Amino acid sequence: MKTLVRREATDWNQRSIRSGVTLVELTASMTIMVILMGAMTSTILIAGFAIPDGDDPALKKLAAMDVVDQIAGELFYATSITEETDTAVTFTVADRGHGAAGPETIRYAWSGTPGDPLTRQYNGGTVFKVCDATQLLTFTFERRAGELRGYPRVLLVVPNEASLGAGETARKTALETWGFTVQLISGSRPAAEFAAPLANNDVVYIVKGADAISLGNQLPSLPIGIVNEVTNHFSAIGVAESGTFSYGIDFIILNNTHEITSVFSAGSLPIVQIKEDFAVTKAAISAGTQALGMGPGGFDSLLVMDAGGVSFGGGAANSRRVCLPWAGWKTFNFNNVNSDGLRLLRRSIVWAAAPTVYVGVRIAL
């Protein structure tokens, strides 16, 4: 029979009970910790590189998109555009309850100098920056002609509104006979004095002698249709590099598919009773210009450009333009224009007076 001996645990036995780890286990644990720490450090570094800084191209692109969205969002509600250049736009929106009652005017502009800010101005007030350092900004305005309702309102530009010559009186009488409303203005008036008359009429008709510099400087950006007799204005209007004169009586319709010439047959069309000065160009015409006729000597005449057409030297026409086939020169006598010539004039004014409709505004920032 075996006897079981119960032994009491001594202090040494108690201390011999294992409560730690071996060297091998410690070494393995530290190795694993080093690997984990390295992995965590790599993750943090990668995440840090993924956060864009202020110079990151992607971040700049997102900021530019936000600005474009802001401008486009306000332009969507525009009821009229009063300034349109490559680097600025001023437009009006209906009252949105943002302060003063009535229409609200908003202007976005950039100087054109890389690094200068893009600014926003509300109702002529304080100018605020919406983009601190703009490198490139281009507004492109897309237009087409709308429908003219009623008889045209004509701003007749003459040498002296207070003293009309026989030819100017004859023009005014013809326009009024057709039911058109006529407002007279001297071509030599300061540019600022054209603003209200231009806003209150559908088309401007410039007769011989009314070729003052103040008017010529405004022609590229006029917001209403233009009918012109002055060859010095061909370049400013944007139809051709230059205009000149061709003396004779022969006039030929080259294109009778256009609205102005559609009632005439192609070929010879006498429009004056005796030999006169014709307005022609011997230079290049713009990409947006059509020559509907040919004057004496075989030179392009009766030049037309639709709204949005490419002007000579670049840019798009704000409105429809017509350069009539007779020349605004000292010897030209308007009373020699025959019934077909008057018919061309009437159709030219009606066509040019059609209002400009904005299809859209493209913004590159």
LODO-815650 format. One record per residue (C-alpha): residue number from 1; residue in three letters; x, y, z. Coordinates in Angstrom, 2 decimals, padded with zeros to 5 digits. Layout:
    k    r       px       py       pz
  NUM  ala        X        Y        Z
...
This chain:
    k    r       px       py       pz
    1  met   000.00   000.00   000.00
    2  lys   001.42   003.32  -001.03
    3  thr   001.33   006.27   001.32
    4  leu   000.72   009.70  -000.14
    5  val   002.97   012.36   001.39
    6  arg   001.59   015.88   001.46
    7  arg   004.31   018.51   001.34
    8  glu   003.86   022.10   002.28
    9  ala   005.08   024.65  -000.28
   10  thr   008.17   026.50   000.82
   11  asp   009.07   030.11  -000.04
   12  trp   011.48   028.82  -002.62
   13  asn   008.76   026.69  -004.26
   14  gln   006.41   029.65  -004.37
   15  arg   009.04   031.71  -006.09
   16  ser   009.70   028.96  -008.55
   17  ile   006.17   029.21  -010.01
   18  arg   006.66   030.90  -013.42
   19  ser   005.10   034.37  -013.75
   20  gly   007.16   035.95  -016.69
   21  val   008.17   035.20  -020.27
   22  thr   011.18   033.62  -021.76
   23  leu   013.84   035.46  -023.69
   24  val   012.69   033.82  -026.90
   25  glu   009.12   035.01  -026.37
   26  leu   010.28   038.53  -025.55
   27  thr   012.41   038.67  -028.68
   28  ala   009.51   037.47  -030.84
   29  ser   007.13   040.02  -029.31
   30  met   009.51   042.90  -029.90
   31  thr   010.01   041.81  -033.49
   32  ile   006.25   041.81  -034.08
   33  met   005.91   045.24  -032.44
   34  val   008.63   046.68  -034.67
   35  ile   006.83   045.36  -037.75
   36  leu   003.49   046.79  -036.60
   37  met   005.02   050.17  -035.77
   38  gly   006.67   050.30  -039.18
   39  ala   003.40   049.49  -040.89
   40  met   001.56   052.18  -038.92
   41  thr   004.25   054.75  -039.72
   42  ser   004.05   053.94  -043.43
   43  thr   000.25   054.28  -043.35
   44  ile   000.45   057.69  -041.69
   45  leu   003.04   058.91  -044.19
   46  ile   000.99   057.69  -047.16
   47  ala  -002.13   059.37  -045.76
   48  gly  -000.17   062.58  -045.25
   49  phe   001.01   062.61  -048.85
   50  ala  -002.57   062.02  -050.02
   51  ile  -003.76   065.28  -048.42
   52  pro  -003.20   068.06  -051.02
   53  asp  -001.43   071.24  -050.01
   54  gly  -002.21   074.74  -051.24
   55  asp  -000.13   074.32  -054.40
   56  asp  -001.65   071.03  -055.47
   57  pro  -003.03   071.29  -059.06
   58  ala  -006.07   069.15  -058.20
   59  leu  -007.01   071.46  -055.32
   60  lys  -006.63   074.53  -057.55
   61  lys  -008.82   072.92  -060.18
   62  leu  -011.54   072.22  -057.62
   63  ala  -011.39   075.83  -056.39
   64  ala  -011.65   077.12  -059.96
   65  met  -014.65   074.87  -060.59
   66  asp  -016.36   076.33  -057.52
   67  val  -015.84   079.88  -058.85
   68  val  -017.10   078.93  -062.33
   69  asp  -020.18   077.32  -060.77
   70  gln  -020.84   080.50  -058.80
   71  ile  -020.63   082.74  -061.89
   72  ala  -022.66   080.35  -064.05
   73  gly  -025.30   080.04  -061.35
   74  glu  -025.87   083.81  -061.31
   75  leu  -025.65   084.18  -065.09
   76  phe  -028.43   081.60  -065.40
   77  tyr  -030.88   084.18  -064.05
   78  ala  -029.56   087.12  -066.10
   79  thr  -032.24   089.22  -067.79
   80  ser  -029.71   091.34  -069.72
   81  ile  -025.96   091.63  -070.28
   82  thr  -024.58   095.16  -070.46
   83  glu  -020.83   094.44  -070.57
   84  glu  -019.20   091.55  -072.36
   85  thr  -015.48   091.29  -072.91
   86  asp  -012.99   088.45  -072.75
   87  thr  -012.23   089.28  -069.12
   88  ala  -015.38   090.96  -067.74
   89  val  -019.13   090.58  -067.70
   90  thr  -021.82   092.81  -066.22
   91  phe  -025.38   091.54  -066.10
   92  thr  -028.73   092.19  -064.47
   93  val  -030.93   089.71  -062.63
   94  ala  -034.44   090.18  -061.30
   95  asp  -034.92   091.31  -057.69
   96  arg  -034.02   088.39  -055.41
   97  gly  -034.65   090.23  -052.15
   98  his  -030.97   090.69  -051.32
   99  gly  -031.28   094.28  -050.19
  100  ala  -032.34   097.23  -052.32
  101  ala  -035.58   096.63  -054.22
  102  gly  -035.45   096.30  -057.98
  103  pro  -033.13   094.60  -060.48
  104  glu  -029.69   093.58  -059.24
  105  thr  -026.51   094.32  -061.20
  106  ile  -023.52   091.98  -060.87
  107  arg  -020.06   092.41  -062.36
  108  tyr  -017.23   089.90  -062.56
  109  ala  -013.91   091.21  -063.85
  110  trp  -010.22   090.37  -064.15
  111  ser  -007.52   092.81  -065.25
  112  gly  -006.01   090.34  -067.70
  113  thr  -002.69   090.33  -065.85
  114  pro  -001.72   086.85  -064.55
  115  gly  -001.71   086.85  -060.76
  116  asp  -004.30   089.62  -060.38
  117  pro  -007.57   088.72  -058.63
  118  leu  -010.95   087.95  -060.15
  119  thr  -013.45   090.28  -058.50
  120  arg  -017.20   090.52  -057.97
  121  gln  -019.14   093.76  -057.56
  122  tyr  -022.81   093.93  -056.54
  123  asn  -024.99   096.92  -057.45
  124  gly  -021.96   099.15  -057.91
  125  gly  -020.83   098.61  -054.33
  126  thr  -017.67   097.22  -052.76
  127  val  -015.45   095.09  -054.99
  128  phe  -014.67   091.68  -053.46
  129  lys  -012.11   089.08  -054.50
  130  val  -013.49   085.69  -055.51
  131  cys  -010.16   084.30  -056.71
  132  asp  -006.94   085.76  -055.29
  133  ala  -004.47   084.96  -058.08
  134  thr  -006.09   084.35  -061.46
  135  gln  -003.79   083.11  -064.20
  136  leu  -006.31   082.89  -067.03
  137  leu  -009.93   083.90  -067.52
  138  thr  -011.97   083.98  -070.71
  139  phe  -015.66   084.71  -071.17
  140  thr  -017.09   083.55  -074.51
  141  phe  -020.58   084.78  -075.34
  142  glu  -022.76   082.66  -077.63
  143  arg  -025.54   084.57  -079.38
  144  arg  -028.18   084.32  -082.05
  145  ala  -030.75   086.72  -083.45
  146  gly  -034.24   086.61  -081.98
  147  glu  -037.56   087.72  -083.40
  148  leu  -038.31   091.40  -083.97
  149  arg  -041.77   092.31  -082.70
  150  gly  -043.27   095.41  -084.25
  151  tyr  -041.61   098.08  -086.37
  152  pro  -037.94   098.85  -085.77
  153  arg  -036.88   101.79  -083.64
  154  val  -034.03   103.43  -085.52
  155  leu  -031.28   105.60  -084.06
  156  leu  -030.32   107.69  -087.12
  157  val  -026.75   108.93  -086.75
  158  val  -026.19   112.11  -088.78
  159  pro  -023.46   114.79  -088.95
  160  asn  -025.65   117.38  -087.21
  161  glu  -029.00   116.47  -085.68
  162  ala  -029.98   120.15  -085.44
  163  ser  -029.51   120.82  -089.15
  164  leu  -030.30   117.99  -091.58
  165  gly  -029.19   118.06  -095.19
  166  ala  -031.46   117.06  -098.07
  167  gly  -030.18   113.48  -098.15
  168  glu  -030.53   113.04  -094.38
  169  thr  -034.07   114.39  -094.52
  170  ala  -034.84   111.97  -097.35
  171  arg  -033.55   109.03  -095.31
  172  lys  -035.58   110.05  -092.26
  173  thr  -038.70   110.50  -094.38
  174  ala  -038.27   107.06  -095.97
  175  leu  -037.88   105.37  -092.58
  176  glu  -040.95   107.08  -091.16
  177  thr  -042.97   106.26  -094.29
  178  trp  -042.25   102.58  -093.62
  179  gly  -043.60   102.95  -090.08
  180  phe  -040.21   102.98  -088.35
  181  thr  -039.64   105.19  -085.30
  182  val  -036.68   107.53  -085.81
  183  gln  -034.46   109.24  -083.23
  184  leu  -031.73   111.59  -084.43
  185  ile  -028.28   111.90  -082.90
  186  ser  -025.09   113.64  -084.03
  187  gly  -022.16   111.32  -084.68
  188  ser  -019.83   113.78  -082.94
  189  arg  -021.52   113.50  -079.55
  190  pro  -019.40   112.16  -076.64
  191  ala  -019.52   108.41  -076.14
  192  ala  -021.46   108.71  -072.87
  193  glu  -024.33   110.47  -074.61
  194  phe  -024.97   107.44  -076.83
  195  ala  -025.78   105.11  -073.92
  196  ala  -029.44   106.03  -073.40
  197  pro  -030.35   106.30  -077.14
  198  leu  -028.71   102.93  -077.83
  199  ala  -030.71   101.35  -075.02
  200  asn  -033.98   102.77  -076.37
  201  asn  -033.63   101.67  -080.00
  202  asp  -033.34   098.43  -081.99
  203  val  -030.86   099.43  -084.67
  204  val  -028.40   102.24  -085.39
  205  tyr  -028.23   103.59  -088.96
  206  ile  -025.04   105.56  -089.68
  207  val  -025.19   107.87  -092.70
  208  lys  -022.45   109.64  -094.61
  209  gly  -020.46   112.21  -092.70
  210  ala  -021.33   110.65  -089.32
  211  asp  -017.95   109.02  -088.81
  212  ala  -016.73   110.78  -085.66
  213  ile  -014.08   109.04  -083.56
  214  ser  -016.31   108.84  -080.46
  215  leu  -018.83   106.78  -082.41
  216  gly  -016.26   104.67  -084.24
  217  asn  -014.68   103.55  -080.97
  218  gln  -018.01   102.16  -079.79
  219  leu  -018.88   100.17  -082.90
  220  pro  -017.12   096.90  -082.01
  221  ser  -019.24   096.45  -078.88
  222  leu  -022.58   098.06  -079.78
  223  pro  -025.41   095.96  -078.29
  224  ile  -027.92   096.69  -081.09
  225  gly  -027.92   096.09  -084.83
  226  ile  -025.80   098.29  -087.11
  227  val  -026.59   099.52  -090.63
  228  asn  -023.69   101.52  -092.00
  229  glu  -022.84   103.65  -095.03
  230  val  -019.39   104.85  -093.90
  231  thr  -016.50   102.85  -095.39
  232  asn  -014.13   104.12  -092.67
  233  his  -016.15   101.99  -090.22
  234  phe  -015.74   098.65  -092.00
  235  ser  -012.87   097.59  -089.75
  236  ala  -014.44   098.85  -086.50
  237  ile  -017.69   097.06  -087.28
  238  gly  -015.63   093.94  -087.94
  239  val  -016.82   092.99  -091.43
  240  ala  -013.54   093.57  -093.27
  241  glu  -009.99   094.80  -092.90
  242  ser  -010.90   098.07  -094.64
  243  gly  -013.45   099.68  -096.93
  244  thr  -013.14   101.89  -099.98
  245  phe  -015.08   103.31  -102.94
  246  ser  -015.88   102.10  -106.41
  247  tyr  -017.51   104.55  -108.84
  248  gly  -020.13   103.35  -111.31
  249  ile  -023.71   102.13  -111.66
  250  asp  -023.44   098.36  -111.92
  251  phe  -024.41   096.29  -108.88
  252  ile  -024.74   092.50  -108.89
  253  ile  -026.54   090.25  -106.40
  254  leu  -024.17   087.40  -105.61
  255  asn  -026.28   085.64  -102.97
  256  asn  -030.08   085.74  -102.99
  257  thr  -030.54   083.07  -100.30
  258  his  -030.07   085.63  -097.53
  259  glu  -033.12   087.25  -095.93
  260  ile  -032.12   090.71  -097.18
  261  thr  -031.67   089.73  -100.84
  262  ser  -034.15   086.83  -101.08
  263  val  -036.74   088.94  -102.95
  264  phe  -034.25   089.70  -105.75
  265  ser  -032.94   087.51  -108.55
  266  ala  -029.25   086.75  -108.64
  267  gly  -027.38   088.91  -111.13
  268  ser  -027.54   092.56  -112.13
  269  leu  -029.66   094.84  -109.93
  270  pro  -029.52   098.59  -110.60
  271  ile  -029.96   100.38  -107.26
  272  val  -029.00   103.95  -108.27
  273  gln  -030.30   106.08  -111.13
  274  ile  -026.93   107.46  -112.23
  275  lys  -023.29   106.63  -111.51
  276  glu  -022.48   106.93  -107.84
  277  asp  -019.88   105.93  -105.26
  278  phe  -020.36   102.34  -104.09
  279  ala  -019.10   101.06  -100.76
  280  val  -016.84   098.07  -101.40
  281  thr  -013.86   096.31  -099.93
  282  lys  -010.75   095.31  -101.79
  283  ala  -009.30   093.71  -098.64
  284  ala  -010.03   090.51  -096.74
  285  ile  -013.43   090.07  -095.12
  286  ser  -013.88   088.39  -091.75
  287  ala  -014.76   084.73  -091.28
  288  gly  -018.25   085.74  -090.13
  289  thr  -018.99   088.09  -093.04
  290  gln  -020.94   087.37  -096.20
  291  ala  -020.69   089.50  -099.34
  292  leu  -024.20   089.53  -100.76
  293  gly  -023.31   091.75  -103.71
  294  met  -020.58   093.03  -105.97
  295  gly  -020.00   096.68  -106.81
  296  pro  -018.41   098.29  -109.86
  297  gly  -014.98   096.83  -110.60
  298  gly  -015.95   093.41  -109.24
  299  phe  -015.33   094.19  -105.56
  300  asp  -017.27   092.74  -102.61
  301  ser  -020.19   094.89  -101.52
  302  leu  -023.30   094.72  -099.31
  303  leu  -021.47   093.02  -096.44
  304  val  -023.48   091.36  -093.66
  305  met  -022.62   089.62  -090.39
  306  asp  -025.00   087.76  -088.10
  307  ala  -024.99   088.02  -084.30
  308  gly  -022.19   085.88  -082.92
  309  gly  -020.28   085.95  -086.22
  310  val  -016.48   086.08  -086.09
  311  ser  -015.35   089.69  -086.51
  312  phe  -012.26   090.79  -088.36
  313  gly  -009.36   090.62  -085.91
  314  gly  -011.16   088.13  -083.65
  315  gly  -014.07   088.19  -081.26
  316  ala  -017.76   087.70  -081.94
  317  ala  -020.29   090.27  -083.13
  318  asn  -022.68   091.41  -080.41
  319  ser  -025.44   092.02  -082.93
  320  arg  -026.26   091.90  -086.63
  321  arg  -024.30   094.24  -088.92
  322  val  -024.89   095.48  -092.47
  323  cys  -022.62   097.65  -094.60
  324  leu  -024.81   099.06  -097.34
  325  pro  -023.65   098.99  -100.99
  326  trp  -023.59   102.76  -101.46
  327  ala  -020.85   104.91  -100.02
  328  gly  -021.12   107.61  -097.43
  329  trp  -018.87   110.02  -099.31
  330  lys  -019.16   113.76  -100.01
  331  thr  -020.34   113.36  -103.58
  332  phe  -022.91   110.64  -102.85
  333  asn  -026.52   111.78  -103.32
  334  phe  -029.05   109.61  -101.49
  335  asn  -031.84   110.93  -103.72
  336  asn  -030.29   108.93  -106.58
  337  val  -031.11   105.65  -104.82
  338  asn  -033.95   104.00  -106.76
  339  ser  -036.87   101.90  -105.51
  340  asp  -034.84   098.65  -105.46
  341  gly  -032.10   100.41  -103.53
  342  leu  -034.68   101.65  -101.00
  343  arg  -036.06   098.14  -100.77
  344  leu  -032.57   096.86  -099.94
  345  leu  -032.29   099.54  -097.25
  346  arg  -035.64   098.67  -095.69
  347  arg  -034.87   094.94  -095.58
  348  ser  -031.40   095.62  -094.20
  349  ile  -032.77   097.65  -091.30
  350  val  -035.47   095.09  -090.47
  351  trp  -032.92   092.25  -090.55
  352  ala  -030.33   094.09  -088.45
  353  ala  -032.92   095.22  -085.88
  354  ala  -033.69   091.66  -084.72
  355  pro  -032.79   091.47  -081.02
  356  thr  -029.77   089.48  -079.88
  357  val  -030.57   086.38  -077.83
  358  tyr  -027.86   084.90  -075.63
  359  val  -027.60   081.15  -076.04
  360  gly  -024.98   080.83  -073.33
  361  val  -021.74   082.10  -071.81
  362  arg  -018.70   079.82  -071.65
  363  ile  -016.23   080.44  -068.82
  364  ala  -012.62   079.27  -068.85
  365  leu  -010.80   079.86  -065.55
